[in-house]
Structure formats: structure tokens, C-alpha cells
């Protein structure tokens, strides 16, 4: 289908629903049928959000599958591998978590790292959709919450304790992949200090499927990615030992802002559904700690948030979407927040005159790091549009939320459900038939 064709909302919703059914493996939805044939953690949360208006019951199965692969320490791994499915590297053999990691599940193959904690938002969406359905559907949603509440709290506790042991209010990542924004310019400096040792031979699968090398990370970048996995394996993925051996250790403001929002959302669910007071109290406490950590990272002049490189002991200031993390979780003084909103809506980001749609590019078009076609270095990601739109609505910014939704639907109306889009031309890039793009569209149209 040529990218300039456009589908009416009802057609677009039907195509999105058809895509999710086509990517459904029964108990999990592949992130994308060719490039990402397994279950990714934050993808699955967004997929759940898209499934909820179609079938609350199927949405529950999606999160149940993900949570069944949760590690004993509380970590939700970034990949749950589908049985008998090849075509992705690094696969289970390279991670070797089931043989090396004491906390890894023995009945599931998973990766050994994590991803942004957006899952509480998906749980809220399940409960919201169930309220409008019949008694049996409400019972399914209620039973899910009863069954998985301890696991969800454990997940947030692990992030708060294992990944912020000093209580600074920012989640530490040991691999850029944990951010979800894999090759963002945010990590260039930290990766430059990763000196790969002997990496066992490997063959990439992503460049076989997406042959346009301008869209994918380089082989040099991949060597660093693989070396970090070897460092983790050297200490059997032990949370206590990772800080001692990892060449890459960065406090991520974007993940921290998402965690703050997720803790608040889960705490509100806990209050509504009469969960233990101690859990709710902990969740609100973590929400405040990580909100404060994000605000403490901001530039005094612009309000832009910054990551912190623990190895180099310095702030990382880049012109990427992560700058706007405080707009997700709140906490900035009013005038500083207004400055940050002006930056977001001005010519360095959404207001850039050459953008096809007034949406948030992953890296500012005026930054020297900007690459219009390369993964997280420039393209517009519909799932990021969804997240900002949802958070803006939650913060009472109805017009800003609606504007992002409207532009996001215009962009997605080509019906390709691309992983990401070229910001100036609107060309669909990356993987087509991407589940979380279809899910965002379904929620917007639901």
C-alpha cells in the first residue's frame, strides 16, 4: 500500500484489529512478525492496551504470559522467547539465563535485562474496559488483579531497590536496550567508554530483514551491545554484582519518569480495589522519589531533564525526547514547566517547520545527532506519541493530548502500522505490521 493512501477511522481500526490477530501466537503477541518474532516487555504492555477494547479476556492472557516469565527477584525481562521460533539475535542460547541466573524462570526462556515499566497503565486499561462490559468480563479482570497484584508490586519494588539502591530517584540501566530507546544519542558517550573484549562470534538477524543499513545500529554498536551481555553473564546476572562489573551504568530519566507514573497508577488501583495499605503506601512513596529524581536532573535554564552517567560521573545533556520526561510525571515548578512545554512545541521539536506531522521526533531535527531515518536518532515513534498523549490527558492537558492523538492518527492512517516514521516525509520505516503501533491506533479509536 503506498504511504500516501489514507484509511477512514473505521477501516483503520479494522486493519489494526486484523493485524493484532495475525500477530497472535495464542498466549502472546509477537512484537512484529518478521523483525521481532517474540514477546517484548513494554511492547506487550502496549499490545494489552490495544487488545483491551477488542477482548478484555485476551488482554488478560497477554499480561499473564508476560508475568509468568517474571524473575524471582521481581524483574520483568525485556524478552520472553516464543517456543520453537527462531530468526532473532541474541536468542536464548546467547543470554543463557536459565542456566546462569538463579532468579530466572526455569520453564521460560528470557533475556537477562529489563525494559520501561509501563505495565500498570495496561492494567488500568484492562480494568477501565472491563467496567463497561458484562459481569463475567468484570470477574475475569478482577481475578487477574487478585492473581497478579503481588507480582506487579514486586516488579516496582525491584526497580526501586535493585536499580536505585542509593535512593537517588533515578533508575540505573546497565544496557542501552533497557531504556527501550536502544541507540538514542543519549547513550553515545556511555557506549564510547565500553571497550569490548573477546565477543563470541555472532550473526545479526535484524539487518537480514531490514536491509537498509541507514535505519539500524552499526556493527560496531552491536559489538558493544554484545559485550555488555557477556559482562552480565560473567556475574550470573546477580543484581548485587552488576554495579561492580558493568562498563555501562546510566541513570535514565525517561524510565524513571515512567516508573513514577506507573507507581502512582498502581497505587490508585490499589486504593480503588482495596489492596494492602502497605503496598499502596510503598507505591506512592516510590512515585514521589522518582518524580523528585527526575526534577533534580533538570537544567536550571530550560527545565530539560538529563541522564546521569555513573561511570563518567557526569550529566548527559542531549536533544532527545527524554528531555521532556518531567512532563510525563510532573513535579516541575510552574514557570520551568512552561519553558519545557515551549521547547517541546517550538521549532526544535514539534513546531519544526519541515515536519510532516506535529509530533515528537526521537531526536531534535536541529541537533547534530539527528538522523532522519535511523531508529531512535530522529524518526517519530507512534508508541511515544501515545504515551505522551495519555500522560498529558492524565495531567489535565486535554488540548495537548488531543492534538497528539489527532496528528498520530493522521500519521498512522497510511495503514502500514510502521515501527517508526521519517519525520519530514512521513515515510513508514523499520518493521511494518508492528503490534504496538496497531495497539496505539486501536486505543485512540476505541
C-alpha positions as CSV (number, residue, x, y, z in Angstrom):
1,X,0.0,0.0,0.0
2,X,1.6,3.3,-0.9
3,X,2.3,5.6,2.1
4,X,0.2,8.5,0.8
5,X,-3.1,6.5,0.8
6,X,-5.3,7.1,3.8
7,X,-7.9,4.9,5.6
8,X,-11.0,6.1,7.3
9,X,-11.1,5.6,11.1
10,X,-13.4,2.5,10.9
11,X,-11.2,0.9,8.2
12,X,-8.1,1.8,10.2
13,X,-9.5,0.2,13.4
14,X,-10.5,-2.9,11.5
15,X,-7.0,-3.2,9.9
16,X,-5.3,-2.7,13.3
17,X,-7.5,-5.4,14.9
18,X,-6.8,-7.7,12.0
19,X,-3.0,-7.1,12.4
20,X,-3.1,-8.0,16.2
21,X,-5.0,-11.2,15.4
22,X,-2.5,-12.0,12.7
23,X,0.4,-11.5,15.2
24,X,-1.3,-13.5,17.9
25,X,0.6,-16.8,18.8
26,X,-2.2,-17.9,21.2
27,X,-0.9,-16.7,24.6
28,X,1.5,-14.0,23.4
29,X,1.5,-11.4,20.6
30,X,4.7,-11.1,18.6
31,X,6.1,-7.5,18.5
32,X,6.3,-7.8,14.7
33,X,6.1,-11.0,12.6
34,X,9.5,-10.7,10.9
35,X,11.9,-8.5,12.8
36,X,10.6,-9.2,16.3
37,X,9.0,-12.6,16.4
38,X,8.9,-12.9,20.3
39,X,7.3,-11.0,23.2
40,X,8.9,-7.8,24.3
41,X,8.1,-6.4,27.8
42,X,7.0,-2.9,27.1
43,X,5.6,-3.8,23.7
44,X,3.4,-6.4,25.4
45,X,2.0,-3.7,27.8
46,X,1.0,-1.5,24.8
47,X,-0.3,-4.5,22.9
48,X,-2.5,-5.2,26.0
49,X,-3.8,-1.6,25.8
50,X,-4.8,-2.3,22.2
51,X,-6.3,-5.7,22.9
52,X,-8.5,-4.4,25.8
53,X,-11.2,-2.8,23.6
54,X,-11.3,-5.9,21.5
55,X,-11.3,-8.5,24.3
56,X,-10.6,-7.9,27.9
57,X,-10.1,-11.7,28.3
58,X,-7.4,-11.8,25.6
59,X,-5.7,-8.7,27.1
60,X,-5.5,-10.5,30.4
61,X,-3.9,-13.5,28.8
62,X,-1.2,-11.2,27.3
63,X,-0.1,-9.8,30.6
64,X,-0.5,-13.2,32.3
65,X,2.0,-14.7,29.9
66,X,4.5,-11.9,30.4
67,X,4.2,-12.1,34.2
68,X,4.6,-15.9,34.1
69,X,8.2,-15.2,33.0
70,X,8.9,-12.7,35.8
71,X,12.1,-13.5,37.6
72,X,12.1,-14.5,41.3
73,X,13.8,-11.2,42.2
74,X,10.8,-9.3,40.7
75,X,12.4,-8.3,37.3
76,X,10.3,-8.5,34.2
77,X,12.7,-9.4,31.4
78,X,12.7,-7.5,28.2
79,X,12.1,-10.5,26.0
80,X,10.1,-13.7,26.6
81,X,11.0,-16.1,23.8
82,X,8.3,-17.9,21.9
83,X,8.9,-21.6,21.8
84,X,10.2,-23.0,18.5
85,X,10.6,-19.6,16.9
86,X,14.0,-18.6,15.5
87,X,15.0,-15.6,13.5
88,X,16.1,-13.2,16.2
89,X,19.5,-12.5,17.7
90,X,20.5,-12.6,20.5
91,X,18.4,-15.6,21.2
92,X,18.0,-17.8,24.4
93,X,21.4,-19.5,23.9
94,X,23.3,-16.2,23.9
95,X,21.6,-14.9,27.0
96,X,21.8,-18.3,28.8
97,X,19.7,-17.0,31.7
98,X,18.0,-20.3,32.6
99,X,21.4,-21.9,33.2
100,X,23.3,-18.9,34.7
101,X,20.8,-16.8,36.6
102,X,19.5,-18.1,39.9
103,X,16.4,-15.8,39.6
104,X,15.4,-16.7,36.0
105,X,12.4,-18.9,35.5
106,X,13.2,-22.5,34.6
107,X,10.2,-23.1,32.4
108,X,10.6,-20.0,30.2
109,X,13.5,-18.7,28.0
110,X,14.0,-15.0,28.7
111,X,16.6,-12.3,28.2
112,X,18.6,-11.0,31.2
113,X,17.7,-7.3,31.1
114,X,14.6,-5.3,31.6
115,X,12.5,-2.5,29.9
116,X,10.4,0.5,30.8
117,X,7.7,-0.2,33.4
118,X,4.6,0.8,31.5
119,X,2.6,-2.2,32.6
120,X,0.5,-0.6,35.3
121,X,-1.1,1.6,32.6
122,X,-2.1,-1.5,30.8
123,X,-3.6,-3.0,33.9
124,X,-5.6,0.2,34.4
125,X,-6.8,0.0,30.8
126,X,-8.0,-3.6,31.4
127,X,-9.9,-2.5,34.4
128,X,-11.4,0.5,32.7
129,X,-12.6,-1.5,29.7
130,X,-14.0,-4.3,32.0
131,X,-16.2,-1.8,33.8
132,X,-18.2,-1.2,30.6
133,X,-18.7,-5.0,30.0
134,X,-20.8,-7.7,31.5
135,X,-20.4,-9.4,34.8
136,X,-18.3,-12.3,33.5
137,X,-15.7,-9.9,31.9
138,X,-15.5,-7.9,35.1
139,X,-14.9,-11.1,37.0
140,X,-12.0,-12.0,34.7
141,X,-10.4,-8.6,35.2
142,X,-10.9,-8.8,39.0
143,X,-9.4,-12.3,39.2
144,X,-6.4,-11.1,37.2
145,X,-5.8,-8.3,39.7
146,X,-6.2,-10.7,42.6
147,X,-3.7,-13.1,41.0
148,X,-1.1,-10.6,39.8
149,X,-1.2,-7.8,42.3
150,X,1.7,-9.2,44.3
151,X,3.8,-9.7,41.1
152,X,3.1,-6.1,40.0
153,X,4.2,-4.7,43.4
154,X,7.3,-6.9,43.3
155,X,8.2,-5.6,39.9
156,X,8.0,-1.9,41.1
157,X,9.9,-2.9,44.3
158,X,12.7,-4.5,42.3
159,X,13.1,-1.3,40.2
160,X,13.1,0.9,43.3
161,X,15.5,-1.2,45.3
162,X,17.8,-3.1,42.9
163,X,18.1,-0.3,40.4
164,X,18.1,2.7,42.8
165,X,19.9,1.3,45.8
166,X,21.1,4.7,47.0
167,X,17.6,6.3,46.8
168,X,18.6,9.0,44.2
169,X,15.2,8.7,42.4
170,X,16.6,7.6,39.1
171,X,16.6,4.0,37.7
172,X,20.1,2.7,36.7
173,X,20.4,0.9,33.4
174,X,23.2,-1.5,32.6
175,X,22.4,-1.7,28.9
176,X,21.0,0.9,26.5
177,X,18.4,-1.7,25.4
178,X,16.9,-1.4,28.9
179,X,15.8,2.1,28.0
180,X,13.6,1.0,25.1
181,X,15.4,3.7,23.2
182,X,18.2,1.4,22.1
183,X,20.6,3.6,20.1
184,X,19.5,7.0,21.2
185,X,22.2,9.7,21.2
186,X,21.7,9.7,24.9
187,X,24.0,6.7,25.2
188,X,26.8,7.7,22.8
189,X,29.1,8.9,25.5
190,X,28.5,6.0,27.8
191,X,28.9,3.5,24.9
192,X,32.1,5.1,23.8
193,X,33.6,4.0,27.1
194,X,32.6,0.4,26.6
195,X,35.7,-1.4,25.2
196,X,34.6,-4.8,24.0
197,X,36.8,-7.8,25.0
198,X,36.5,-11.1,23.1
199,X,32.9,-11.3,22.0
200,X,31.9,-14.8,20.9
201,X,31.1,-14.9,17.1
202,X,27.6,-13.9,16.2
203,X,25.4,-13.2,13.1
204,X,22.9,-10.4,13.2
205,X,19.3,-11.2,12.1
206,X,17.9,-7.6,12.0
207,X,20.0,-6.5,9.0
208,X,18.8,-9.5,7.0
209,X,15.2,-8.4,7.4
210,X,15.7,-4.7,7.2
211,X,18.4,-4.3,4.6
212,X,18.5,-0.5,4.7
213,X,21.5,-0.1,6.9
214,X,20.7,3.6,7.5
215,X,17.9,2.5,9.7
216,X,19.7,0.1,12.0
217,X,22.6,0.4,14.6
218,X,26.1,-0.3,13.2
219,X,28.1,-3.5,13.7
220,X,30.4,-1.5,16.0
221,X,27.5,-0.6,18.2
222,X,26.3,-4.2,18.2
223,X,29.8,-5.4,19.4
224,X,29.3,-3.1,22.4
225,X,25.7,-4.4,23.0
226,X,27.0,-8.0,23.0
227,X,30.0,-7.2,25.2
228,X,27.6,-5.9,27.9
229,X,25.7,-9.2,27.8
230,X,29.0,-11.0,28.3
231,X,29.7,-8.8,31.3
232,X,26.3,-9.6,32.8
233,X,26.9,-13.3,32.2
234,X,30.2,-13.1,34.0
235,X,28.4,-12.5,37.3
236,X,25.4,-14.7,36.5
237,X,23.1,-11.6,36.3
238,X,23.4,-11.1,40.0
239,X,21.9,-7.7,40.9
240,X,24.5,-7.1,43.7
241,X,27.4,-7.7,41.4
242,X,26.3,-5.9,38.2
243,X,27.4,-2.4,39.5
244,X,30.9,-3.8,40.0
245,X,31.4,-5.3,36.5
246,X,29.3,-3.3,34.1
247,X,31.1,-0.9,31.7
248,X,27.7,0.9,31.1
249,X,25.8,2.3,34.0
250,X,23.5,5.3,33.4
251,X,20.6,6.8,35.4
252,X,17.8,7.1,32.9
253,X,15.3,10.0,33.5
254,X,12.8,8.7,30.9
255,X,12.4,5.3,32.6
256,X,12.4,7.0,36.0
257,X,9.5,9.3,34.9
258,X,7.6,6.3,33.6
259,X,8.2,4.4,36.9
260,X,6.9,7.4,38.9
261,X,3.7,7.5,36.8
262,X,3.3,3.7,36.9
263,X,3.7,3.6,40.7
264,X,1.0,6.3,41.1
265,X,-1.3,4.5,38.7
266,X,-0.8,1.2,40.5
267,X,-1.3,2.9,43.9
268,X,-4.6,4.4,42.7
269,X,-5.7,0.9,41.5
270,X,-4.7,-0.4,44.9
271,X,-6.9,2.1,46.7
272,X,-9.9,1.5,44.3
273,X,-9.6,-2.3,44.7
274,X,-8.8,-2.3,48.4
275,X,-5.3,-3.8,48.2
276,X,-2.9,-3.9,51.2
277,X,-2.3,-0.4,52.7
278,X,1.4,-1.2,53.0
279,X,1.7,-1.8,49.2
280,X,-0.2,1.4,48.4
281,X,2.0,3.4,50.8
282,X,5.2,2.0,49.2
283,X,3.9,2.7,45.7
284,X,3.1,6.4,46.5
285,X,6.5,6.7,48.2
286,X,8.4,5.4,45.1
287,X,6.3,7.6,42.8
288,X,7.4,10.7,44.8
289,X,11.0,9.6,45.0
290,X,11.4,9.0,41.2
291,X,9.4,12.2,40.4
292,X,11.9,14.1,42.6
293,X,14.8,12.3,41.0
294,X,13.6,13.4,37.5
295,X,13.1,17.0,38.6
296,X,16.5,17.1,40.3
297,X,18.1,16.2,36.9
298,X,16.7,19.2,35.1
299,X,18.6,22.0,33.6
300,X,18.1,25.2,35.5
301,X,17.6,27.4,32.4
302,X,15.3,25.2,30.2
303,X,13.7,22.6,32.6
304,X,15.1,19.8,30.3
305,X,15.8,16.5,32.0
306,X,19.2,14.9,31.8
307,X,20.5,11.4,32.3
308,X,23.5,10.7,34.6
309,X,26.5,8.6,33.5
310,X,27.6,6.8,36.7
311,X,30.9,5.7,35.2
312,X,32.0,9.1,33.8
313,X,30.3,10.8,36.8
314,X,28.6,13.5,34.6
315,X,25.3,14.6,33.4
316,X,24.3,13.7,29.8
317,X,22.6,16.6,28.0
318,X,21.1,15.6,24.6
319,X,18.3,17.0,22.5
320,X,16.1,13.9,22.6
321,X,12.5,13.2,23.7
322,X,13.9,12.2,27.1
323,X,14.3,15.9,27.9
324,X,10.6,16.0,28.3
325,X,10.4,13.3,31.0
326,X,9.2,15.8,33.6
327,X,6.1,16.5,31.5
328,X,5.1,12.8,32.0
329,X,5.4,12.6,35.7
330,X,5.0,16.3,36.8
331,X,6.8,18.0,39.7
332,X,8.5,20.9,38.0
333,X,7.8,24.4,39.2
334,X,5.1,26.1,37.1
335,X,7.4,28.5,35.2
336,X,10.0,25.9,34.5
337,X,7.3,23.6,33.2
338,X,6.0,26.3,30.9
339,X,9.6,26.7,29.5
340,X,9.8,23.0,28.8
341,X,6.4,23.0,27.1
342,X,7.6,25.9,24.9
343,X,10.7,23.8,24.0
344,X,8.5,20.8,23.1
345,X,6.0,22.8,21.0
346,X,8.6,25.1,19.4
347,X,10.8,24.8,16.4
348,X,13.4,22.5,17.9
349,X,10.7,19.7,18.2
350,X,7.0,19.5,17.3
351,X,7.0,23.0,15.8
352,X,9.9,22.4,13.4
353,X,8.6,23.9,10.1
354,X,9.7,20.9,8.0
355,X,7.9,18.1,10.0
356,X,5.2,16.3,8.1
357,X,3.2,15.9,11.3
358,X,3.4,18.0,14.5
359,X,4.7,15.1,16.5
360,X,7.7,14.5,18.8
361,X,10.8,13.3,16.9
362,X,13.0,10.9,18.9
363,X,15.9,13.4,18.4
364,X,15.6,17.1,17.6
365,X,15.9,17.9,13.9
366,X,18.3,20.7,14.7
367,X,20.6,18.5,16.8
368,X,23.9,17.4,15.3
369,X,23.0,13.9,16.4
370,X,19.8,13.9,14.3
371,X,19.5,11.1,11.6
372,X,16.1,11.3,9.9
373,X,15.9,7.5,9.2
374,X,17.9,5.9,11.9
375,X,15.9,4.2,14.7
376,X,15.9,6.3,17.8
377,X,18.1,9.1,16.3
378,X,15.4,11.1,14.6
379,X,12.3,9.1,13.5
380,X,8.8,9.6,15.1
381,X,7.5,6.6,17.0
382,X,3.7,6.2,17.3
383,X,4.0,4.5,20.7
384,X,5.9,7.5,22.1
385,X,3.1,9.8,20.7
386,X,0.6,7.5,22.5
387,X,2.5,7.7,25.8
388,X,2.8,11.5,25.8
389,X,-0.8,11.9,24.8
390,X,-2.0,9.6,27.5
391,X,0.1,11.3,30.2
392,X,-1.0,14.7,29.0
393,X,-4.6,13.7,29.3
394,X,-3.9,12.4,32.8
395,X,-2.3,15.7,33.8
396,X,-5.4,17.6,32.6
397,X,-3.9,18.9,29.4
398,X,-6.8,17.9,27.2
399,X,-6.0,20.0,24.2
400,X,-2.3,19.0,24.0
401,X,-3.4,15.3,24.4
402,X,-6.0,15.6,21.7
403,X,-3.5,17.3,19.3
404,X,-1.0,14.5,19.6
405,X,-3.8,11.9,19.2
406,X,-5.1,13.7,16.1
407,X,-1.6,14.0,14.5
408,X,-0.8,10.5,15.5
409,X,-3.9,9.1,13.7
410,X,-3.1,11.2,10.6
411,X,0.4,9.7,10.5
412,X,-0.9,6.1,11.1
413,X,-3.8,6.5,8.5
414,X,-1.5,5.0,5.8
415,X,-2.3,1.6,7.3
416,X,1.2,0.2,7.4
417,X,1.4,0.3,11.2
418,X,5.1,1.0,10.9
419,X,7.5,0.8,13.8
420,X,8.6,4.4,13.2
421,X,8.2,7.1,10.6
422,X,10.6,9.5,8.8
423,X,9.7,12.9,10.4
424,X,9.9,15.1,7.2
425,X,8.3,12.8,4.6
426,X,6.1,10.6,6.8
427,X,7.7,7.5,5.1
428,X,7.0,4.3,7.2
429,X,10.3,2.8,8.4
430,X,11.6,-0.1,10.4
431,X,9.3,-3.1,10.8
432,X,5.8,-3.0,9.2
433,X,2.8,-4.6,10.9
434,X,4.2,-3.5,14.3
435,X,1.8,-4.7,17.0
436,X,2.3,-1.7,19.4
437,X,1.6,0.8,16.6
438,X,-1.7,-1.0,15.8
439,X,-2.5,-1.1,19.6
440,X,-2.0,2.7,19.9
441,X,-4.3,3.3,17.0
442,X,-7.0,0.9,18.5
443,X,-6.8,2.7,21.8
444,X,-7.1,6.1,20.1
445,X,-10.1,5.0,18.1
446,X,-11.6,2.9,20.9
